[in-house]
Amino acid sequence: MSNHTAGPSRGYYAVALIVFVIGELAFVVFLFDSLRNIEDSLEQVVVPGKKELQLSKAGRYTIFHEHRSVLGDKMYSTRADISSLQLGLVSKDTGARIELSPASTHSTYSFGSRSGVSVFSFRIDEPGRYELSARYPKGQQEPEVVLAIDHGFMRKLLTAVFGGIAICLGSLAIAALIAIMTFVKRLAAKRQAEAGR
């Protein structure tokens, strides 16, 4: 910053404003991209029936009932009770059955035309091909519902939220620091100039 007796230029206030605006824009872009990546990672299947899943990571997965969804050129909108829907998951590579448990946390999402709520979770030790089967007790084929499967949903969501907050608060702190330093130095320069008269 300037060392003249007049102190730093008022232009530094504009710099602070620019830093803040850029930070807010970065926050919006980061949050939008993060949420879009989460949406893209949710693998959709229509049930009842058998569906093959290619699960590329070991760890815990969450199964969501996507009660508002678009798959292909078809729109699904159902809040039907699917508690009677019987699900099973088997490794196609080893034949091992994977235990499905009720979702331990109540997670929801809403991305444009898609909304879902967590219903089950499971853990796999090895990536690979798995077969998800879903049927109603009496063998009926209705209602058709969309299930979405994702790995590390809460971790990705928390990363998006707290990462966005960090960007937002970081840019605000830098902008405030520039503005405060400019104000303090200008005030000191003004008092020094008045004392020298």
C-alpha positions, 0 to 999 in steps of 0.5 A: 500500500502507499506510504504517502502521507495521504495514506492508501488510495480509496481504490483499495475499498474497491479492491475489497469489494471485488474480492468479496464479489469474486468470492461469492461468485466462486461460492455459487459456482462451487456449490452448483458444481458440487451438487450437480456432481452429487446428482450425477453420481446417483445411479437410478433403477426402476423397480420392481425387477432385477437390475445389475449395478456396477459398484466401483468403490468399496464402502457404504452405499445408500439406497434412496426412494426417488419419489420425484424423478425423470428417467429417460423420457419418462417422469415418475412422481409417486409418494406410494408406501414402498415398505412392502417392497422386498429388496435383495442384493447379491454379488454377481462375481461371488454369489454372496448376499449383501445385507440391507439395513434401514438407513441409519440417517434420514437423508433427503435431496432435491435437484431440479426434477428429482427428489428422494429420501433414504430408505436402505443402506449397505456395505460392500468390501469389494467393487464389482457387479451386483444384482439388485432385486425388488419385488412386491409380496404378491408379485404385482408390478405396480407401482413402479418406483425409482430407486437411486444408489449412491456411495458416500452421499452424506460425505459429499453433501457435507463437503459441498456445504462446508466447502461453500461456507469456507469459500464464502467466509474466506472471501468475506474475511479477506475483503474485510481485512483489506477494507479495515487496513485501508481505513486504519492506515488512511486514518493514521496518515490523516492524523499524522498530516494534521499533527504536522501542520 
